[in-house]
């Protein structure tokens, strides 16, 4: 947790997010090349041109706080010590997982690298100012850092880590004497580290070679012209794009900045482009001076009369391999340094022996490294194998760069001594290296240990464009990858990495990276893949047609259901009122209702004034038109059938004359005289049964009784009321009911005609 907090503080407030290279396995080629440049180039390449604004006052304040009382140096030393103790001080009772230990180890190494760059570098990335004076941050760092000998003896640092912390001060001391003699390469300094190395080392390699290797960085021996030019071109194109947009503004440019912000952006881009151009020129001059210095001391690198094989082995074990494990930048530096030794024809240094020893060491080291260290070794092997493939498959290049030079000598038998390797001799040597490396990769992939498989996949993914080149090994790798790609695998990260590498390996094969594959095999595979592609295309077409048929069938079923639903809804909808016999009938009903309302009002006024009596109203009802169900030809006047039925017809006539208010007012009347209404209806039904039948009256054209259409009328015959109850019998009840209805202007609804029961 503390490492994470420190890492975040260095990246965000400190502005050194570009220095965080983790995970190294995911770095692209352009990012790796940008590591060889200045701090400005690293900022552009590591973030793909998206550079965050840095709060310079906050960064300087943080740097000053770390320099106060040597706090930053103390943290740097403690992190380095913790890193070495993670591997050996784990609890025996509760051991940690190997993957967790590896991740902690890699995190310590990354934090060490970022913290060292932050403490020793200014915001501009220079250790010296324009006048050649040492930067203030270097002076403060040197004030508290222990010497190289103290780091070895008192703090228990290994050789690569101790030189890593002292390297900025050694370079600054070689340019200026301000730092004193503590970090100058004199005899006392040389004695401090020579005692820490095995004495057999100095039988094959000189201290000058050892010092030269550990003193310089990648940017001291290599200038990435392509990366510089690519970034400068990109920035210039960005400036042209903004200027073109200012001249021809478009409505599609949504969310663009204001003209003032665009002008500031143009100024920033031009400034960065100029800085990159200046850094490229300065670095080119610096690299030329370093290479020239290296040419001057190359004769002293190897001990005379030493075996080229032993020189290569000693240099690999003490210099190249331990430093390449620290960071991707150091891995590239090791490969470039060996290439520089070969190109300047260093005496007694056999490049072929070095490559032979490197393949052997990497094949064994893959089973004991962390994921970050495996990524660094993969970068070292990738840089080396590019050169090896070029020598193997281009005889002219081999004869030009290798043949006859000190790097082409290999130790033979005692009688022959060192022999010069020609291209025909190099081919079997290449095949041996290829097979040894392939056997180690297959062993990693087939191992049950997580870290072995992970390390093998990391290395194979990095060198997939260069290895393998022989189809036999390539097919073996594809076969070994199959179990790792199983969906039932318990390690999903391994499955994802294996699937990604399998896809990359097949693509490399199809692009011709398997150089030694037979042409007939390639043609047969291409033909087979073509037939398989046609078969897949045919199956896709069949699936499409089947889906199309299913879609049409579903659409047809949905249409049938909708048609049935529409027909059902049309049946439930009322008929069109604009034409036909239904409209004529509705118009007649409306006119009848209007006439009924008007006649009802007239009759009421005439009754109240005394012009007509209740009997006259009853007579009017008898002469009223028949119900809607009867035809005009069957309408007949209804004879008088008694006073009881006359009062009943009076109520019906009143309802006919005001049918519009029939339901609402009738319900209101029911609420006021609910009990009387029910008993009256019962009596009315009894009277109608005793005297006449509703069906017979309907045939004669007479209107139906008022309660015939009432569904809630009770059909049971109740007990006859007492006729002599003096107004309280059935007639009195009906009269009170009718009087209440007349007062409210209501009338009962016209009943439906009863059907005669069949015998």
Rosetta blueprint (number, residue, H / E / L):
1 X L
2 X H
3 X H
4 X H
5 X H
6 X H
7 X H
8 X H
9 X H
10 X H
11 X H
12 X L
13 X L
14 X L
15 X L
16 X L
17 X H
18 X H
19 X H
20 X L
21 X L
22 X L
23 X L
24 X H
25 X H
26 X H
27 X L
28 X L
29 X H
30 X H
31 X H
32 X H
33 X H
34 X H
35 X L
36 X L
37 X L
38 X L
39 X H
40 X H
41 X H
42 X H
43 X H
44 X H
45 X H
46 X H
47 X L
48 X L
49 X L
50 X L
51 X L
52 X L
53 X L
54 X L
55 X L
56 X H
57 X H
58 X H
59 X H
60 X H
61 X H
62 X H
63 X H
64 X H
65 X H
66 X H
67 X H
68 X H
69 X H
70 X H
71 X H
72 X H
73 X H
74 X H
75 X H
76 X H
77 X H
78 X H
79 X H
80 X H
81 X H
82 X H
83 X H
84 X H
85 X H
86 X H
87 X H
88 X H
89 X L
90 X L
91 X L
92 X L
93 X L
94 X L
95 X L
96 X L
97 X L
98 X H
99 X H
100 X H
101 X H
102 X H
103 X H
104 X H
105 X H
106 X H
107 X H
108 X H
109 X H
110 X H
111 X H
112 X H
113 X H
114 X H
115 X H
116 X H
117 X H
118 X H
119 X H
120 X H
121 X L
122 X L
123 X L
124 X L
125 X L
126 X L
127 X L
128 X E
129 X L
130 X L
131 X L
132 X L
133 X L
134 X E
135 X L
136 X H
137 X H
138 X H
139 X H
140 X H
141 X H
142 X H
143 X H
144 X H
145 X L
146 X L
147 X L
148 X H
149 X H
150 X H
151 X H
152 X H
153 X H
154 X L
155 X L
156 X L
157 X L
158 X L
159 X H
160 X H
161 X H
162 X H
163 X H
164 X H
165 X H
166 X H
167 X H
168 X H
169 X H
170 X H
171 X H
172 X H
173 X H
174 X H
175 X H
176 X L
177 X L
178 X L
179 X L
180 X L
181 X L
182 X L
183 X L
184 X L
185 X L
186 X L
187 X H
188 X H
189 X H
190 X H
191 X H
192 X H
193 X H
194 X H
195 X L
196 X L
197 X L
198 X L
199 X H
200 X H
201 X H
202 X H
203 X H
204 X L
205 X E
206 X L
207 X H
208 X H
209 X H
210 X H
211 X H
212 X H
213 X H
214 X H
215 X H
216 X L
217 X L
218 X H
219 X H
220 X H
221 X H
222 X L
223 X L
224 X L
225 X H
226 X H
227 X H
228 X H
229 X H
230 X H
231 X H
232 X H
233 X H
234 X H
235 X H
236 X H
237 X H
238 X H
239 X H
240 X H
241 X H
242 X H
243 X H
244 X H
245 X H
246 X H
247 X H
248 X L
249 X L
250 X L
251 X L
252 X L
253 X L
254 X L
255 X L
256 X L
257 X L
258 X L
259 X H
260 X H
261 X H
262 X H
263 X H
264 X H
265 X H
266 X H
267 X H
268 X H
269 X H
270 X H
271 X H
272 X H
273 X H
274 X H
275 X H
276 X H
277 X H
278 X H
279 X H
280 X H
281 X H
282 X H
283 X H
284 X H
285 X H
286 X H
287 X H
288 X H
289 X H
290 X H
291 X H
292 X H
293 X H
294 X H
295 X H
296 X H
297 X H
298 X H
299 X H
300 X H
301 X L
302 X E
303 X L
304 X L
305 X L
306 X L
307 X L
308 X H
309 X H
310 X H
311 X H
312 X H
313 X H
314 X H
315 X H
316 X H
317 X H
318 X H
319 X H
320 X H
321 X H
322 X H
323 X H
324 X H
325 X L
326 X L
327 X L
328 X H
329 X H
330 X H
331 X H
332 X H
333 X H
334 X H
335 X H
336 X H
337 X H
338 X H
339 X H
340 X H
341 X H
342 X H
343 X H
344 X L
345 X L
346 X L
347 X L
348 X L
349 X L
350 X L
351 X H
352 X H
353 X H
354 X H
355 X H
356 X H
357 X H
358 X H
359 X H
360 X H
361 X H
362 X H
363 X H
364 X H
365 X H
366 X H
367 X H
368 X H
369 X L
370 X L
371 X H
372 X H
373 X H
374 X H
375 X H
376 X H
377 X H
378 X H
379 X H
380 X H
381 X H
382 X H
383 X H
384 X H
385 X H
386 X H
387 X H
388 X H
389 X H
390 X H
391 X H
392 X H
393 X L
394 X L
395 X H
396 X H
397 X H
398 X H
399 X H
400 X H
401 X H
402 X L
403 X L
404 X L
405 X L
406 X H
407 X H
408 X H
409 X E
410 X E
411 X E
412 X L
413 X L
414 X L
415 X L
416 X L
417 X L
418 X E
419 X E
420 X E
421 X L
422 X L
423 X H
424 X H
425 X H
426 X H
427 X H
428 X H
429 X H
430 X H
431 X H
432 X H
433 X H
434 X H
435 X H
436 X H
437 X H
438 X H
439 X H
440 X H
441 X H
442 X H
443 X H
444 X H
445 X H
446 X H
447 X L
448 X L
449 X L
450 X H
451 X H
452 X H
453 X H
454 X H
455 X H
456 X H
457 X H
458 X H
459 X H
460 X H
461 X H
462 X H
463 X L
464 X L
465 X L
466 X L
467 X L
468 X L
469 X L
470 X L
471 X H
472 X H
473 X H
474 X H
475 X H
476 X H
477 X H
478 X H
479 X H
480 X H
481 X H
482 X H
483 X H
484 X H
485 X L
486 X L
487 X L
488 X L
489 X L
490 X L
491 X L
492 X H
493 X H
494 X H
495 X H
496 X H
497 X H
498 X H
499 X H
500 X H
501 X H
502 X H
503 X H
504 X H
505 X H
506 X H
507 X H
508 X H
509 X H
510 X H
511 X L
512 X L
513 X L
514 X L
515 X L
516 X L
517 X L
518 X L
519 X H
520 X H
521 X H
522 X H
523 X H
524 X H
525 X H
526 X H
527 X H
528 X H
529 X H
530 X H
531 X H
532 X H
533 X H
534 X H
535 X H
536 X H
537 X H
538 X H
539 X H
540 X H
541 X H
542 X H
543 X H
544 X H
545 X H
546 X H
547 X H
548 X H
549 X H
550 X H
551 X H
552 X H
553 X H
554 X H
555 X H
556 X H
557 X H
558 X H
559 X H
560 X H
561 X H
562 X H
563 X H
564 X H
565 X H
566 X H
567 X H
568 X H
569 X H
570 X H
571 X H
572 X H
573 X L
574 X L
575 X L
576 X L
577 X L
578 X L
579 X L
580 X H
581 X H
582 X H
583 X H
584 X H
585 X H
586 X H
587 X H
588 X H
589 X H
590 X H
591 X H
592 X H
593 X H
594 X H
595 X H
596 X H
597 X H
598 X H
599 X H
600 X H
601 X H
602 X H
603 X H
604 X H
605 X H
606 X H
607 X H
608 X H
609 X H
610 X L
611 X L
612 X L
613 X L
614 X H
615 X H
616 X H
617 X H
618 X H
619 X H
620 X H
621 X H
622 X H
623 X L
624 X L
625 X L
626 X L
627 X L
628 X L
629 X L
630 X L
631 X L
632 X H
633 X H
634 X H
635 X L
636 X L
637 X L
638 X L
639 X L
640 X L
641 X L
642 X L
643 X H
644 X H
645 X H
646 X H
647 X H
648 X H
649 X H
650 X H
651 X H
652 X H
653 X H
654 X H
655 X H
656 X H
657 X H
658 X L
659 X H
660 X H
661 X H
662 X H
663 X H
664 X H
665 X H
666 X H
667 X H
668 X H
669 X H
670 X H
671 X H
672 X H
673 X L
674 X H
675 X H
676 X H
677 X H
678 X H
679 X H
680 X H
681 X H
682 X H
683 X H
684 X H
685 X H
686 X H
687 X H
688 X H
689 X H
690 X H
691 X H
692 X L
693 X L
694 X H
695 X H
696 X H
697 X H
698 X H
699 X H
700 X L
701 X L
702 X L
703 X L
704 X L
705 X L
706 X H
707 X H
708 X H
709 X H
710 X L
711 X L
712 X L
713 X L
714 X L
715 X L
716 X L
717 X L
718 X L
719 X L
720 X L
721 X L
722 X L
723 X L
724 X L
725 X L
726 X L
727 X L
728 X L
729 X L
730 X H
731 X H
732 X H
733 X H
734 X H
735 X H
736 X H
737 X H
738 X H
739 X H
740 X H
741 X H
742 X H
743 X H
744 X H
745 X L
746 X L
747 X L
748 X L
749 X L
750 X L
751 X L
752 X L
753 X L
754 X L
755 X L
756 X L
757 X L
758 X L
759 X L
